[in-house]
Amino acid sequence: MNTKSKRGTLGLAAVALGTVLFTSAHAASAADTTYQEELARCNSGQSGQDRATCRREAGAALQEARRGNLRGASDSAYEQNRTQRCNALPEADRAACMARVDGRGTVSGSVEGGGVLREYREVVTPAPGSPAMPSGSPGPAMPRPDGPGMR
């Protein structure tokens, strides 16, 4: 190998090392910034958790971020998760499930309050000419007045 080639290789290695160090430093500073923001949220009471739990979670997240194990999910990962959850339901319920997770309908509640309720209503009209209830049917079943829970 000639001297010029060695210098080029050393220069390239130095640039690569600098890039790796800069990227690591940038990731560490981003993790530290996120940690400081999470601590501020913990201390202000905006996290929905008690302070000790919030601080412990923020510290654990910082540690995992520094190890390189903490990554945000991509949009495709969220989409895949939503689809898998809806596919677990009976086929008749899947379209309404996908409508709820796509943001159609109403949303109420909060995670802090114990849960988020997503509601999607779809009005289904009977086909023309089909009666709402077949003629000659006894009608909807009613509980017996002396049955369970009726006393």
C-alpha positions in Angstrom: 0.0 0.0 0.0 1.4 3.4 -0.8 1.5 6.4 1.5 -1.2 8.3 -0.3 -3.6 5.4 0.0 -2.8 5.0 3.7 -3.6 8.6 4.4 -6.9 8.4 2.5 -7.9 5.3 4.5 -6.9 7.0 7.8 -8.8 10.1 6.9 -11.9 8.1 6.0 -11.6 6.2 9.3 -11.3 9.5 11.2 -14.4 10.8 9.5 -16.4 7.6 10.2 -15.3 7.7 13.9 -16.3 11.3 14.2 -19.7 10.6 12.7 -20.3 7.7 15.1 -19.2 9.8 18.1 -21.4 12.8 17.0 -24.4 10.5 16.4 -23.9 8.9 19.9 -23.5 12.3 21.5 -26.6 13.6 19.7 -28.7 10.6 20.8 -27.5 11.0 24.4 -28.4 14.7 24.4 -31.8 13.9 23.0 -32.4 11.2 25.6 -31.2 13.6 28.4 -33.5 16.3 27.0 -36.5 13.9 26.9 -35.6 12.8 30.5 -35.6 16.4 31.7 -38.9 17.1 30.1 -40.4 13.9 31.6 -39.1 14.9 35.1 -40.7 18.3 34.7 -44.0 16.6 33.9 -43.6 14.4 36.9 -42.9 17.3 39.2 -45.8 19.3 37.9 -48.3 16.5 38.4 -49.2 16.3 34.7 -48.1 12.7 34.2 -51.1 10.9 35.7 -48.8 8.9 38.0 -47.5 9.5 41.5 -44.2 11.3 41.5 -42.1 8.3 42.6 -43.5 6.0 39.9 -43.1 8.8 37.3 -39.5 9.4 38.2 -38.7 5.7 38.2 -40.2 5.3 34.7 -38.4 8.3 33.4 -35.1 7.0 34.7 -35.7 3.5 33.2 -36.5 5.1 29.9 -33.3 7.2 30.0 -31.3 4.1 30.8 -32.8 2.1 27.9 -32.3 5.1 25.5 -28.6 5.3 26.4 -28.3 1.5 25.8 -30.0 2.1 22.4 -33.0 -0.1 23.3 -35.6 2.6 23.3 -37.1 3.4 19.9 -40.3 5.0 18.9 -42.7 2.9 16.9 -43.2 3.7 13.3 -46.6 4.5 11.7 -46.5 1.1 10.0 -46.0 -0.7 13.4 -49.0 1.2 14.8 -51.1 0.3 11.7 -50.1 -3.4 12.0 -51.0 -3.4 15.7 -54.4 -1.9 15.1 -55.2 -4.3 12.3 -54.1 -7.3 14.4 -56.4 -6.2 17.3 -59.4 -5.8 15.0 -58.7 -9.1 13.2 -59.0 -10.9 16.5 -62.7 -10.0 16.6 -65.5 -11.8 14.8 -65.7 -10.8 11.1 -69.1 -9.0 11.7 -67.4 -6.6 14.2 -64.1 -5.9 12.3 -65.4 -3.0 10.1 -66.7 -1.1 13.2 -63.4 -1.8 15.0 -61.3 -0.4 12.2 -63.6 2.7 12.1 -63.0 3.2 15.8 -59.2 2.9 15.6 -59.1 5.1 12.5 -60.6 7.9 14.6 -64.2 7.8 13.4 -66.9 8.1 16.0 -66.5 9.7 19.5 -63.8 9.3 22.1 -64.4 10.0 25.8 -62.4 9.4 29.0 -58.7 9.5 29.6 -55.9 7.1 30.4 -55.4 9.1 33.7 -59.1 8.6 34.5 -58.9 4.8 33.9 -59.7 4.4 30.3 -60.5 5.7 26.9 -63.9 4.8 25.4 -64.1 4.8 21.6 -67.6 4.6 20.3 -68.7 4.2 16.6 -72.3 4.0 15.7 -73.6 2.8 12.4 -77.2 3.0 11.4 -78.2 -0.1 9.5 -81.5 0.1 7.6 -83.3 -3.0 6.6 -83.5 -3.8 2.9 -86.7 -2.5 1.2 -89.6 -4.9 1.6 -88.1 -6.8 4.5 -90.1 -6.4 7.7 -88.3 -5.4 10.8 -89.7 -8.4 12.5 -91.0 -11.4 10.7 -94.8 -11.7 10.8 -96.1 -14.3 13.1 -93.1 -14.1 15.5 -93.9 -13.8 19.1 -91.9 -10.6 19.5 -88.9 -9.9 21.6 -88.4 -12.2 24.6 -89.2 -10.6 27.9 -87.9 -11.9 31.3 -90.3 -13.6 33.6 -91.6 -11.3 36.3 -90.5 -13.9 38.9 -87.2 -14.7 37.2 -83.7 -14.0 38.5 -83.0 -10.4 39.3 -86.7 -9.4 39.1 -87.7 -9.7 42.7 
